[in-house]
Amino acid sequence: MKRILSTIAALGLLLLLLCSASQAAELTRQALHLCAVSVLPALFPLMVASSLLVSLGCASAAGRLLSPAMERLFGCSGSGGTALLLGLLGGYPLGARTIAALLRSGEIDHPEAQRLLTFCNNAGPAFIISMVGSLFGSAKIGLSLYLIHVTAALLSGMILCRKVPRQRSISVPVTATEKSFSSALVESISSAGLTCIQLCSFITFFQVVLQLVSNSTHISQPLALGFIEMTCGVVRLGPAPGDFIAAAALLGWGGCSVHCQTAAVLADTGLAMAPYLRAKLLHGLLSAALAAAAVLLFS
């Protein structure tokens, strides 16, 4: 039955694209333009830099400073703080990608990587403050949404990390040879380039399909669209207080498109997606609750 339903869905998608070929082509051009002017400039340099930091062993150095807070709050090592910082500053899915890099390098073990996934993969300040803030006509509102987003992420981690085993084994890197800066740089650029191609592929596909479905069915409810593709939902929101709460919820959830991007960067790590998805659902609910409290407090 599952295969039959999957086949029907695939055939329906093919039919939709064939019946709207010219429109799909234009939407694809628009989505690729979005990737070229927004996604790649924001993410590619950060992905190169984050991979370089991990390859050169900088996570271990940062770990000595972050270890007390990370251990007390989340039961994680200080090295995991690198994923938290980059995830909060770089945006989806840089946090997950950094976790995968730390796991492959031996800086963290599998249980710790699973814990880090509950709170380290987040939307970045550039997207929330600049783009989402502009929808509400104020960078201050964007900053408020970002602070809510960060607070909800940390709360999600503190709540859910209690349910993931905390016994950590001492992890040893797969290779003891130290990489030179030049080889680490080449490897980081190549890896970041391939990852960005994956991300743009997911963004383009979801943007095109959702817009075609929206045009065909006249469904334009921001929460419904944002559940699938965050940006599609967020750009349809207005300045009303209810939209502020909806924006917080969508940013915390991230959208199925982001989750597919996350699954792609975690593909060879063996990390489970189910706990991550539960964490993002909790992140969205906590964000909505905090946003509602802010509306009541400041309205």
Backbone torsions as a table, in degrees:
resi	resn	phi	psi	omega
1	MET	NA	-42.6	-179.4
2	LYS	-62.2	-40.1	179.7
3	ARG	-67.4	-37.4	179.0
4	ILE	-63.3	-46.4	179.7
5	LEU	-63.5	-39.2	178.5
6	SER	-64.2	-40.3	178.8
7	THR	-65.1	-42.4	178.3
8	ILE	-61.9	-42.8	179.5
9	ALA	-63.7	-41.7	-179.8
10	ALA	-65.7	-41.7	178.2
11	LEU	-65.5	-39.0	177.3
12	GLY	-62.9	-40.4	177.7
13	LEU	-64.3	-44.0	178.5
14	LEU	-61.0	-43.1	179.7
15	LEU	-63.7	-41.8	179.0
16	LEU	-60.8	-43.5	-178.9
17	LEU	-69.2	-36.8	178.9
18	LEU	-68.9	-37.2	-179.0
19	CYS	-75.9	-17.3	-178.7
20	SER	-127.7	43.1	-172.6
21	ALA	-58.9	-48.0	-176.9
22	SER	-67.8	-39.9	178.6
23	GLN	-66.7	-39.7	178.7
24	ALA	-63.0	-38.8	178.9
25	ALA	-63.7	-42.4	179.2
26	GLU	-67.1	-41.1	178.2
27	LEU	-64.7	-35.5	177.0
28	THR	-64.5	-42.4	177.5
29	ARG	-60.8	-42.1	179.9
30	GLN	-64.6	-41.9	-179.6
31	ALA	-66.9	-41.0	178.0
32	LEU	-65.9	-35.0	176.0
33	HIS	-64.1	-42.2	176.6
34	LEU	-58.4	-43.8	178.8
35	CYS	-62.5	-41.1	-176.1
36	ALA	-69.3	-38.4	-173.8
37	VAL	-95.6	-17.8	-175.8
38	SER	-122.1	-53.8	-171.8
39	VAL	-71.1	-54.1	-176.0
40	LEU	-63.8	-45.4	178.4
41	PRO	-61.2	-32.7	-177.9
42	ALA	-79.5	-39.2	-170.0
43	LEU	-98.5	-38.7	-172.4
44	PHE	-58.2	-50.8	-180.0
45	PRO	-61.1	-38.2	-179.9
46	LEU	-67.2	-37.2	178.1
47	MET	-64.8	-41.1	177.2
48	VAL	-62.5	-47.2	-177.2
49	ALA	-64.1	-41.8	-178.7
50	SER	-65.9	-42.7	177.5
51	SER	-62.6	-39.3	-179.7
52	LEU	-64.5	-42.1	179.6
53	LEU	-61.5	-43.5	-179.5
54	VAL	-68.5	-43.4	-178.2
55	SER	-61.8	-34.3	-177.9
56	LEU	-87.6	2.3	176.5
57	GLY	80.9	17.0	-178.7
58	CYS	-69.4	-22.3	179.3
59	ALA	-62.1	-35.0	178.8
60	SER	-65.3	-40.2	178.9
61	ALA	-65.7	-43.8	177.8
62	ALA	-64.5	-30.9	-178.3
63	GLY	-59.9	-34.2	-178.8
64	ARG	-65.4	-31.3	179.4
65	LEU	-83.3	-37.7	-173.2
66	LEU	-92.5	-11.1	-172.5
67	SER	-56.1	-46.9	-177.6
68	PRO	-58.6	-47.0	-178.7
69	ALA	-68.7	-42.4	-178.6
70	MET	-64.9	-40.4	-179.5
71	GLU	-68.4	-43.4	-176.5
72	ARG	-68.2	-41.6	-174.7
73	LEU	-85.2	-39.1	-170.0
74	PHE	-125.6	-3.2	-176.8
75	GLY	67.6	30.3	-177.6
76	CYS	-119.7	161.1	178.2
77	SER	-79.1	166.6	178.4
78	GLY	-63.4	-28.8	178.5
79	SER	-58.2	-35.0	178.3
80	GLY	-64.8	-20.4	176.8
81	GLY	-62.3	-26.3	175.9
82	THR	-61.5	-43.4	178.5
83	ALA	-65.3	-38.8	179.7
84	LEU	-63.7	-48.3	-178.2
85	LEU	-63.9	-46.8	-179.1
86	LEU	-67.6	-35.6	177.8
87	GLY	-65.5	-36.0	179.8
88	LEU	-78.2	-26.9	-176.8
89	LEU	-97.0	-30.5	-172.5
90	GLY	-96.0	-27.2	180.0
91	GLY	94.1	170.5	179.3
92	TYR	-58.6	141.9	-12.5
93	PRO	-102.7	37.9	-173.8
94	LEU	-62.6	-35.6	178.4
95	GLY	-60.5	-47.2	179.3
96	ALA	-64.3	-38.7	-179.6
97	ARG	-65.7	-37.8	178.1
98	THR	-68.2	-38.8	176.1
99	ILE	-59.5	-45.4	179.3
100	ALA	-61.4	-40.6	179.6
101	ALA	-66.3	-40.3	178.3
102	LEU	-65.0	-38.7	179.4
103	LEU	-66.7	-43.9	-179.3
104	ARG	-65.9	-34.6	-177.4
105	SER	-80.3	-10.4	-179.4
106	GLY	87.4	6.4	178.6
107	GLU	-67.8	-31.8	178.0
108	ILE	-133.1	162.4	177.9
109	ASP	-103.6	180.0	-173.1
110	HIS	-63.0	-48.5	179.3
111	PRO	-59.8	-38.5	179.1
112	GLU	-67.9	-40.2	177.6
113	ALA	-59.9	-40.1	179.1
114	GLN	-64.4	-38.1	177.2
115	ARG	-66.6	-43.7	-178.3
116	LEU	-60.9	-33.0	-179.7
117	LEU	-62.9	-21.5	-177.4
118	THR	-72.3	-15.4	-175.8
119	PHE	-147.1	0.3	-173.1
120	CYS	-100.8	-9.0	-178.2
121	ASN	-103.2	103.1	-169.2
122	ASN	-139.3	166.8	174.6
123	ALA	-73.1	149.6	-175.7
124	GLY	-93.8	161.6	-178.7
125	PRO	-64.8	-33.7	-179.4
126	ALA	-61.2	-44.5	-179.3
127	PHE	-69.1	-46.4	-174.6
128	ILE	-71.5	-49.1	-174.7
129	ILE	-71.8	-45.3	-175.7
130	SER	-78.9	-58.6	-173.4
131	MET	-75.7	-54.2	-177.0
132	VAL	-68.9	-38.4	177.5
133	GLY	-59.6	-36.6	179.5
134	SER	-65.2	-28.7	177.8
135	LEU	-65.7	-29.1	178.3
136	PHE	-98.4	4.7	175.4
137	GLY	73.5	19.4	-177.7
138	SER	-159.4	128.4	175.1
139	ALA	-68.1	-26.8	177.9
140	LYS	-64.1	-39.0	176.8
141	ILE	-66.4	-39.4	175.9
142	GLY	-60.9	-41.0	177.6
143	LEU	-64.5	-39.6	177.1
144	SER	-61.1	-42.7	178.1
145	LEU	-63.4	-38.3	179.5
146	TYR	-66.5	-42.9	178.8
147	LEU	-63.7	-38.9	175.5
148	ILE	-62.9	-43.2	-179.3
149	HIS	-61.0	-45.5	-179.9
150	VAL	-66.1	-44.6	-179.6
151	THR	-61.2	-44.9	-179.8
152	ALA	-65.2	-36.3	177.9
153	ALA	-62.9	-45.8	-179.6
154	LEU	-66.2	-39.5	177.2
155	LEU	-63.8	-41.1	177.5
156	SER	-58.7	-44.3	179.4
157	GLY	-62.9	-44.4	-178.4
158	MET	-66.3	-33.2	179.2
159	ILE	-75.0	-48.5	-171.3
160	LEU	-83.6	-26.6	-179.4
161	CYS	-65.1	-20.5	176.4
162	ARG	-66.1	-24.0	-175.4
163	LYS	-93.3	-5.5	-179.9
164	VAL	-104.4	135.2	-177.6
165	PRO	-51.3	134.6	-176.4
166	ARG	-99.8	-5.8	-179.6
167	GLN	-70.4	114.3	-178.2
168	ARG	-107.1	133.1	174.0
169	SER	-87.8	155.6	176.6
170	ILE	-74.2	119.3	-174.9
171	SER	-97.5	137.5	-179.3
172	VAL	-115.5	131.2	178.6
173	PRO	-53.6	148.3	-177.1
174	VAL	-60.3	-37.3	178.8
175	THR	-125.0	138.7	-177.5
176	ALA	-88.6	-9.1	-178.8
177	THR	-73.2	135.2	-178.2
178	GLU	-85.2	132.1	-178.8
179	LYS	-78.4	144.5	173.3
180	SER	-77.0	160.5	-179.7
181	PHE	-61.0	-41.2	-176.7
182	SER	-64.9	-44.0	-179.6
183	SER	-69.1	-37.7	177.9
184	ALA	-65.1	-37.8	-179.7
185	LEU	-66.9	-46.3	179.3
186	VAL	-60.0	-45.3	-180.0
187	GLU	-64.2	-39.8	-178.9
188	SER	-67.1	-41.9	179.7
189	ILE	-66.1	-43.6	179.6
190	SER	-62.8	-45.1	-179.1
191	SER	-64.6	-43.7	-180.0
192	ALA	-64.8	-38.5	178.9
193	GLY	-62.8	-45.0	179.0
194	LEU	-64.5	-40.2	179.2
195	THR	-64.1	-42.1	-179.9
196	CYS	-63.8	-35.8	175.9
197	ILE	-62.2	-42.8	176.8
198	GLN	-60.3	-47.5	-177.3
199	LEU	-61.8	-45.6	-179.5
200	CYS	-65.1	-32.7	176.8
201	SER	-63.8	-45.8	178.6
202	PHE	-64.6	-46.0	-179.0
203	ILE	-60.0	-46.3	-178.7
204	THR	-62.7	-47.3	-178.9
205	PHE	-59.4	-50.6	-177.1
206	PHE	-66.4	-39.3	178.6
207	GLN	-61.6	-46.0	-177.9
208	VAL	-65.6	-50.4	-176.7
209	VAL	-63.8	-44.8	-179.1
210	LEU	-63.4	-40.6	179.9
211	GLN	-66.8	-39.2	177.5
212	LEU	-64.4	-44.1	178.5
213	VAL	-64.1	-41.6	179.2
214	SER	-63.2	-41.8	179.4
215	ASN	-68.0	-34.6	-177.7
216	SER	-78.2	-35.5	-174.8
217	THR	-104.9	-8.8	-176.9
218	HIS	61.9	25.9	174.2
219	ILE	-86.8	119.2	-178.9
220	SER	-134.5	20.0	180.0
221	GLN	-65.8	119.8	-173.9
222	PRO	-57.4	-41.4	-178.1
223	LEU	-65.4	-40.0	179.9
224	ALA	-65.4	-44.8	179.8
225	LEU	-71.3	-40.5	-178.8
226	GLY	-67.2	-26.1	176.4
227	PHE	-62.0	-34.4	179.4
228	ILE	-86.2	-51.8	-178.7
229	GLU	-134.3	110.3	-170.5
230	MET	-53.1	-48.7	-175.7
231	THR	-63.0	-38.7	179.3
232	CYS	-59.6	-36.7	179.1
233	GLY	-77.7	-43.3	-174.9
234	VAL	-63.6	-40.8	-176.8
235	VAL	-68.7	-13.4	178.6
236	ARG	-93.3	0.3	180.0
237	LEU	-83.2	154.7	177.9
238	GLY	-111.4	-167.4	-176.3
239	PRO	-85.8	3.8	-176.2
240	ALA	-68.8	154.0	178.7
241	PRO	-56.9	-38.3	177.9
242	GLY	-63.1	-34.4	177.8
243	ASP	-70.3	-32.0	175.8
244	PHE	-61.4	-43.4	178.6
245	ILE	-66.8	-41.9	179.0
246	ALA	-63.0	-40.0	179.2
247	ALA	-62.2	-42.7	179.1
248	ALA	-61.5	-42.8	-179.3
249	ALA	-64.5	-44.1	-178.5
250	LEU	-67.2	-39.5	179.0
251	LEU	-64.1	-39.0	178.9
252	GLY	-69.1	-41.6	179.3
253	TRP	-68.2	-46.2	176.7
254	GLY	95.8	-34.6	179.7
255	GLY	96.3	150.3	-178.4
256	CYS	-62.3	-31.2	177.9
257	SER	-62.0	-45.7	177.8
258	VAL	-62.7	-38.6	-178.8
259	HIS	-68.2	-33.3	173.9
260	CYS	-67.1	-39.5	176.2
261	GLN	-61.7	-42.1	179.1
262	THR	-63.4	-44.6	178.4
263	ALA	-59.3	-35.9	-179.5
264	ALA	-65.9	-43.1	-177.8
265	VAL	-76.0	-15.7	178.8
266	LEU	-102.0	7.4	-167.6
267	ALA	-52.9	-39.3	-173.9
268	ASP	-105.5	17.9	-175.8
269	THR	-97.3	-19.3	-176.7
270	GLY	78.7	8.1	178.8
271	LEU	-77.5	139.3	-177.3
272	ALA	-80.4	139.0	178.8
273	MET	-83.9	-26.3	-175.3
274	ALA	-58.8	-48.8	177.4
275	PRO	-61.9	-35.6	178.0
276	TYR	-63.4	-44.4	-179.4
277	LEU	-65.5	-38.2	176.1
278	ARG	-63.6	-38.8	179.5
279	ALA	-65.1	-41.2	179.6
280	LYS	-68.9	-33.7	175.6
281	LEU	-64.4	-44.6	177.0
282	LEU	-63.1	-40.4	178.2
283	HIS	-58.0	-44.2	179.1
284	GLY	-64.1	-42.3	-179.6
285	LEU	-66.8	-43.8	178.3
286	LEU	-64.4	-38.7	178.5
287	SER	-62.7	-43.1	178.7
288	ALA	-63.3	-41.6	180.0
289	ALA	-64.8	-43.4	178.6
290	LEU	-66.0	-38.8	178.2
291	ALA	-65.7	-40.9	177.7
292	ALA	-63.0	-40.5	177.6
293	ALA	-63.9	-39.2	178.4
294	ALA	-65.0	-40.2	178.4
295	VAL	-62.4	-45.6	-179.8
296	LEU	-65.7	-35.9	-176.1
297	LEU	-74.4	-37.5	-172.6
298	PHE	-107.8	-1.9	179.9
299	SER	-83.6	NA	NA
